[in-house]
Amino acid sequence: MNRTASVALAAAASIALATSLAQAQSNVLPTPRLVVDSTDPVAVMVSQLDLEKYKATIKGLTQFGDRRQGTKRNRDAVDWIEAQLKSYGCTNTERITYEYNPPAPTPRPAGAAGGAAGGAGAQGARPQGPPVSAGGGRARGVRTRTGVNSDSLRQPDARLRALNAEPSMPGERQEVYCTKIGTTHPEEMYIIGGHMDGIGWGEAANDDASGSAIVMELARIFSDPSVQTERSIRFMLWNNEESGLNGARAYVEQRAKLQGIEEPKGSGKYPEPKWLGMIQHDMMMFDHGMPNPDGTMRKEQRPEADVNIEFQSNSKMSKQSADLAWYFHSANAKYATDYPAQVGPHMTNTDSGPFQDLVAAISLRENERGTQVGSGWDPHWHQPTDLFATFTDADFRLGLNAAQTTLGGVAKLVNAKRVPASK
């Protein structure tokens, strides 16, 4: 080998080594991107999901603080959501009205600890009790305390403390939805849901602006006049989730018996199409893994983060729900750009619960609700740190991948396609 060739090889090796070291030091590998198939209308629709638009919708919801049910900030958020839906072209908006009158709180025993457990204030603690979590899963690994923050002084932002100061009052509640009407089967529909209320004296950015923003972004894309669907889709923003799924329960109580009834007769209009499936979104952004042995969390989203798709194996519709979950798993494999999906059988504590014995029902989350969120794997859950500024683009992108998963799955189920604009 001559000297020129030797120098060239050495230089190439040096460049390769430097590149390798830079990648190792930054711990960042190139992210694969799916090539959009212009002949697949679903792929084209999924490509319209945009990280900055998703973030902007979350940010818009956080302007109302934690949006706790029974407050003016909650009612203002409902009004804002409705205005946004109409601006997307989803003008067929309606509201469910119901009463929420909770029982008086049970007096706390003398000497009991005040405030709320959870988050950074209880890191490293290992709760006692049975390993079986809500929903039927078995908790494993490092567990930290969880709970709802009820102490305003744990929120250092005075502006946010003032915004969240109004307490919840019993009485009338409303929740808003809009519907994309199917062209062939308007009498049948899929429900896409997320809950817009939160608690904890933060901004409820993850729980659950992240899920509500998915519903709203899908409403924006499906409401495009060039998009046509054979079956209807309802975009539902639940209220009162944090108080016990009361908004979803009210919807089921009021609307279940109206399914598939044409009103008025012969009109071709179905105020409550038959439910074909309910797809819920709740806490979509934080999958940083199991807490460390000392209770701390890794700062960055773990590269192996995934979208958890859960159904309830003990429900009357468990087989149909499992089939729907695996269908969405396939949609994730085809249409999600960054993070894979994982299916689990322990759906619990979310607005798909009231539907699970009536129709196929699944929930998309950042982690398993019972075994992982319930074990403290998200230290911002119901805490003052649940702020827009807490999360990075890697976190927001996990939520965006859940949106890609749902859009791809639902678009296939309703046979969405693009039609030429009418002249």
C-alpha positions in Angstrom: 0.0 0.0 0.0 1.4 3.4 -1.0 1.7 6.3 1.5 -1.2 8.2 -0.1 -3.6 5.3 0.3 -2.4 4.7 3.8 -3.1 8.3 4.8 -6.5 8.2 3.2 -7.4 5.0 5.1 -6.2 6.5 8.3 -8.2 9.6 7.8 -11.3 7.6 7.0 -10.8 5.5 10.1 -10.3 8.6 12.2 -13.5 10.2 10.9 -15.5 6.9 11.5 -14.1 6.7 15.1 -14.9 10.4 15.8 -18.5 9.9 14.5 -18.9 6.7 16.6 -17.7 8.5 19.7 -19.9 11.5 19.1 -22.9 9.2 18.8 -22.0 7.3 21.9 -21.4 10.4 23.9 -24.7 12.0 22.9 -26.5 8.6 23.3 -28.6 9.6 20.3 -29.1 7.5 17.2 -30.7 8.6 14.0 -34.5 8.2 14.3 -36.0 6.2 11.5 -38.8 8.0 9.7 -41.5 6.2 7.8 -41.7 7.1 4.1 -45.2 8.4 3.3 -46.9 6.2 0.7 -48.9 8.8 -1.3 -51.2 6.0 -2.5 -52.3 5.2 1.1 -54.8 7.8 2.2 -54.3 6.8 5.8 -50.5 7.3 5.6 -51.1 10.8 4.2 -53.5 11.6 7.0 -51.0 10.4 9.6 -48.3 12.5 8.1 -50.4 15.6 8.8 -49.9 15.1 12.5 -47.2 17.6 13.6 -45.2 17.8 16.8 -45.5 21.6 17.1 -49.2 21.6 16.5 -49.6 18.8 19.1 -47.5 20.8 21.6 -49.5 24.0 20.8 -52.8 22.2 21.6 -51.4 21.0 25.0 -50.1 24.5 25.7 -53.5 25.9 24.9 -55.2 23.6 27.5 -52.6 24.5 30.2 -53.6 28.2 30.1 -56.6 27.1 32.3 -54.3 25.6 35.0 -55.4 22.2 36.3 -58.9 22.6 34.9 -60.4 21.0 38.0 -64.1 20.1 37.6 -66.6 22.4 39.2 -64.6 25.6 38.7 -64.7 28.5 36.3 -61.3 27.5 34.8 -62.9 24.2 33.9 -65.9 25.8 32.3 -63.6 28.2 30.4 -61.6 25.2 29.1 -64.8 23.5 27.9 -65.7 26.7 26.0 -62.2 27.0 24.5 -62.2 23.3 23.4 -65.6 23.8 21.7 -64.3 26.9 19.9 -61.2 25.0 18.7 -63.3 22.1 17.4 -65.4 24.4 15.4 -62.4 26.2 14.0 -61.2 22.8 12.7 -64.4 22.4 10.8 -65.9 20.0 13.3 -68.9 22.2 13.6 -71.3 19.4 14.7 -70.5 20.1 18.3 -72.8 19.2 21.3 -72.6 19.0 25.0 -73.6 16.5 27.7 -75.1 18.1 30.8 -75.2 16.3 34.1 -75.2 16.9 37.9 -72.3 16.1 40.1 -72.9 16.3 43.8 -70.2 14.4 45.7 -70.8 13.1 49.3 -69.3 15.2 52.0 -65.7 14.3 52.7 -65.0 12.0 55.6 -63.4 13.8 58.5 -59.7 12.9 58.9 -58.8 11.1 62.1 -57.0 13.0 64.7 -53.2 12.8 64.2 -53.5 11.8 60.6 -50.9 13.2 58.2 -52.1 16.1 56.1 -51.4 17.1 52.5 -50.8 14.4 49.9 -48.3 11.7 49.3 -46.5 11.2 46.0 -44.0 12.6 43.5 -40.6 13.9 44.6 -41.6 14.3 48.2 -41.8 10.5 48.7 -39.1 9.2 46.5 -37.4 6.0 47.6 -40.3 4.8 49.7 -41.6 1.3 49.1 -45.3 1.1 50.0 -46.6 -2.0 51.9 -49.5 -4.0 50.8 -50.4 -6.7 48.3 -48.6 -6.7 44.9 -51.8 -6.9 42.9 -52.6 -3.4 41.5 -55.7 -1.8 40.2 -57.0 -3.6 37.1 -55.5 -6.9 38.1 -51.8 -6.5 37.3 -49.0 -7.5 39.6 -46.7 -4.7 40.6 -43.0 -5.5 40.3 -39.7 -3.7 40.8 -39.0 -0.4 42.6 -42.2 1.3 43.8 -42.6 4.8 45.2 -45.5 6.5 46.9 -48.2 8.1 44.8 -51.1 10.3 45.6 -52.9 13.6 44.8 -51.3 16.8 45.9 -53.8 19.0 47.7 -51.3 21.5 49.1 -51.3 24.8 47.2 -48.0 25.8 48.8 -46.2 23.0 47.0 -46.7 25.0 43.8 -44.0 27.7 43.7 -45.5 29.6 40.8 -47.7 32.3 42.5 -49.6 33.0 39.2 -50.5 29.3 38.9 -51.5 29.1 42.6 -53.9 32.0 42.1 -55.3 30.4 38.9 -56.0 27.1 40.6 -57.2 28.6 43.9 -61.0 28.3 43.2 -62.3 25.1 44.8 -64.6 22.7 43.1 -68.3 23.2 43.8 -71.1 20.7 43.4 -73.8 21.2 40.7 -74.1 21.2 37.0 -71.3 19.9 34.7 -70.8 19.9 31.0 -68.5 18.1 28.5 -68.2 18.8 24.8 -67.9 16.5 21.8 -68.1 16.7 18.0 -68.9 14.1 15.4 -67.6 13.2 12.0 -70.7 11.8 10.2 -70.1 8.6 8.1 -71.3 8.6 4.5 -72.3 4.9 4.3 -73.1 4.0 7.9 -73.9 7.1 9.8 -75.7 4.9 12.3 -72.4 3.4 13.6 -69.5 5.0 15.2 -66.2 4.8 17.0 -65.6 7.0 20.1 -62.2 8.6 20.6 -61.9 10.1 24.1 -59.6 12.0 26.4 -60.4 13.7 29.7 -59.9 17.5 29.9 -60.0 17.9 33.7 -57.1 17.6 36.0 -56.0 18.0 39.6 -52.9 18.6 41.7 -52.2 22.4 41.5 -50.2 22.1 38.3 -51.2 22.6 34.7 -52.4 19.0 34.1 -50.1 19.1 31.0 -49.7 15.3 30.9 -52.8 14.3 32.9 -54.6 14.9 30.7 -53.9 17.7 28.2 -51.7 15.2 26.4 -54.6 12.8 25.8 -57.1 15.6 25.1 -54.8 17.1 22.6 -54.7 13.8 20.7 -58.5 13.8 20.4 -58.5 17.4 19.2 -55.7 16.9 16.7 -57.5 13.9 15.3 -60.7 15.9 15.1 -58.8 18.5 13.1 -57.5 16.0 10.6 -60.7 14.0 10.1 -62.7 17.3 9.8 -60.9 18.2 6.6 -63.6 18.4 3.9 -61.4 16.2 1.7 -61.6 13.3 4.2 -64.5 11.0 3.9 -65.3 8.1 6.3 -67.8 5.3 5.8 -68.7 5.2 9.5 -69.0 8.0 12.1 -66.4 9.1 14.6 -67.1 11.0 17.8 -64.4 13.1 19.4 -65.2 13.2 23.1 -63.6 15.4 25.8 -64.7 13.9 29.1 -65.1 15.9 32.3 -65.0 14.7 35.9 -62.6 11.9 35.2 -60.5 12.7 38.2 -63.5 12.5 40.5 -64.4 9.0 39.5 -65.2 8.8 35.7 -68.4 10.7 36.4 -68.6 12.4 33.0 -68.2 9.1 31.1 -70.6 7.4 33.4 -73.2 10.2 32.8 -72.7 9.8 29.0 -73.3 6.0 29.2 -76.4 6.5 31.4 -77.9 9.1 29.1 -76.9 7.8 25.7 -76.5 4.0 25.8 -80.2 3.3 25.1 -80.3 5.7 22.2 -77.8 3.9 20.1 -78.7 3.4 16.4 -82.1 5.1 16.6 -82.9 7.3 13.7 -84.3 10.6 14.8 -86.6 11.9 13.3 -87.7 8.7 11.5 -86.7 8.8 7.9 -84.2 11.7 8.3 -81.1 9.6 8.0 -79.9 11.2 11.2 -78.7 9.3 14.2 -78.1 11.4 17.3 -76.4 8.5 19.0 -74.9 6.0 16.4 -74.3 2.5 17.6 -71.0 2.2 19.4 -68.5 0.0 17.7 -65.5 0.8 19.9 -64.3 3.2 22.5 -60.6 4.4 22.4 -59.4 6.4 25.4 -56.2 8.4 25.8 -54.9 9.2 29.3 -51.4 10.4 30.3 -49.4 10.0 27.1 -46.0 11.4 27.5 -43.8 10.1 30.3 -42.1 6.7 30.0 -38.8 7.2 31.7 -38.7 3.7 33.1 -38.8 2.2 36.6 -37.6 4.4 39.4 -33.9 4.0 40.4 -33.3 2.1 43.7 -33.1 5.4 45.5 -36.5 6.5 44.1 -35.1 9.0 41.6 -36.1 9.0 37.9 -33.9 9.2 34.8 -34.2 12.7 33.3 -34.7 11.7 29.7 -37.3 9.6 28.0 -35.9 6.1 27.7 -35.1 5.0 24.1 -37.2 1.9 24.6 -40.3 3.8 25.6 -43.6 2.5 24.2 -47.3 3.2 23.9 -49.3 1.0 26.2 -52.5 -0.2 24.8 -54.7 -1.8 27.5 -57.9 -3.7 27.6 -59.7 -5.3 30.6 -59.5 -9.1 30.6 -62.3 -9.3 33.2 -64.8 -7.3 31.2 -67.8 -8.8 29.4 -66.4 -7.6 26.1 -62.8 -8.8 26.7 -62.4 -10.7 23.5 -63.6 -7.9 21.3 -61.5 -5.4 23.3 -58.4 -7.6 23.0 -59.0 -7.8 19.2 -59.3 -4.0 19.0 -56.1 -3.6 21.1 -54.1 -5.9 18.8 -55.6 -4.1 15.7 -54.1 -0.9 17.1 -50.9 -2.6 17.8 -50.7 -3.4 14.1 -51.6 0.2 13.2 -48.7 1.4 15.4 -46.3 -0.9 13.6 -47.3 0.6 10.3 -47.9 4.2 11.1 -46.0 5.3 14.2 -42.6 6.9 13.6 -40.6 6.5 16.8 -42.1 4.3 19.6 -43.6 0.8 19.4 -46.8 -0.3 21.1 -47.3 -2.9 23.8 -50.6 -4.6 24.6 -51.7 -5.4 28.2 -54.9 -6.9 29.8 -55.3 -4.6 32.9 -57.1 -1.5 31.7 -58.4 0.5 34.7 -59.2 3.9 36.2 -60.0 5.7 33.0 -63.0 6.8 31.0 -63.1 3.6 28.9 -64.1 1.7 32.0 -67.8 2.6 31.9 -67.9 1.2 28.3 -66.0 -2.0 28.9 -69.0 -4.3 29.4 -71.0 -2.8 26.6 -68.5 -2.4 23.7 -64.9 -3.1 22.7 -62.9 -0.6 24.8 -59.2 0.1 25.1 -57.0 2.8 26.7 -53.7 4.2 25.4 -51.2 5.4 28.0 -47.6 6.1 28.6 -47.3 3.2 31.1 -49.6 0.5 32.5 -52.0 2.3 34.8 -52.2 -0.2 37.6 -48.8 -1.7 37.8 -46.6 1.2 36.7 -48.3 4.5 37.1 -49.8 3.2 40.3 -46.3 2.3 41.5 -44.9 5.8 41.0 -43.3 5.5 37.6 -44.5 9.0 36.7 -43.5 11.3 39.6 -45.6 14.2 38.0 -48.9 12.3 38.3 -51.3 14.7 40.2 -48.4 16.8 41.3 -47.5 20.5 40.9 -44.7 19.5 38.5 -47.2 18.4 35.9 -46.4 21.5 33.8 -45.8 22.1 30.1 -42.3 23.2 30.8 -41.5 19.9 32.7 -41.5 17.8 29.5 -39.1 17.6 26.5 -39.7 17.0 22.9 -38.9 13.3 23.4 -41.8 13.2 25.9 -44.2 15.1 23.6 -43.2 12.8 20.7 -44.4 9.8 22.7 -47.8 11.4 22.8 -47.6 12.2 19.1 -46.8 8.5 18.4 -50.0 7.5 20.3 -51.9 9.9 18.0 -50.3 8.3 15.0 -51.4 4.9 16.3 -55.0 5.9 16.9 -55.3 7.9 13.7 -54.0 5.0 11.7 -56.2 2.4 13.4 -59.4 4.4 13.4 -58.9 5.6 9.8 -58.6 2.0 8.7 -61.7 0.9 10.7 -63.9 3.6 9.2 -62.4 3.2 5.7 -61.2 6.8 5.5 -60.4 8.1 2.1 -59.8 11.4 0.3 -62.2 12.8 -2.1 -61.8 15.6 -4.7 -62.9 19.0 -3.4 -66.4 19.9 -4.6 -66.6 22.7 -7.2 
